[in-house]
Amino acid sequence: MKRLIFKLRRRVAQRVYEATGKTTPNVRLKLNAKIASAHEANLLGVPGQKLQFRNDTLQFDLHPFEIKTSVLELARGNKH
């Protein structure tokens, strides 16, 4: 799994992709910042369906060669 991150003010676009051709269940991405909201996004970073998170951690499954983009709104007061 590879990960790319782009940050614009308090909004972070994060892209991960599965590069081995294998299903990867229960991927967990722990951020070192407080998340206010999270949404799936298309490849252009346009937010869509709301994502669930707990303790500033996103959890999801990746299918073979899948690209998953999410847009995270960081809570005020983050230093990142």
N, C-alpha and C positions, 0 to 999 in steps of 0.2 A: 504494500500500500504506500502510495506517495501522497504528499500533502503540500498544497500551495496556499499561502495566506496573503490577502491584500487588505490593507487597513485604510479607511477613509473616515477621519474624525472618530466618532464613537461606533461606527458601523464597520464590521469586519466581514469580508467575503472569504470563505474558506472552501477550498476544493480538494477533495481526495479522490483517488482512483485506484482500482484494483488492477494490478499489473501482472499477476501470475496466472490468471485464467481460472482461479478457484473461488468458490463462494466463501466469503469471510463473514460469519455471523458475529453479532454482538461486538461490533467495533465501538470502542469508547474513546472519545476525545475530551480530555480534561483541559480546560483553559485555566490559565493563571490570571484570570480576570473574572469579574462578576458579570453574568449574562442577564440582561433585562428581557430580551426576547430572541427567538430563533425561528427562521423560516427556511424551507427548501427554496432553491432558486434555479433558474435556467442557466445555461452557459454564459449568458450575458450579465448574470447577477441580478436579474429581476426577481424579487421575492414572490413566493407562491404560498403553498400550504404551510401552516404553522407546525413547528417541530417541538417535541417535548424535551425538556432537559431537567436535570436534578443535580444540585451541588456543583453547578457550573460545568457539568459534563453532558455531552451529547452521546446518545447510544443509537446505533442503527446497524443494519446488515448491508453488506456490499455483495453484488452479484459479479460473476466473472466479467472483467474488463469494464465494469460500471464506473462512470464518473458521477460523483455526487457533490453538488455545490450547495452551500448553506450561507445565509446572511445572518449575522449575529449583531444585535444591538447591545452594546456594552452599557452597564449601569454607570451613572455619573459617579465620579470619584475614583475611577480606575486610573492608574498611572501608566497604562500600557498604550 
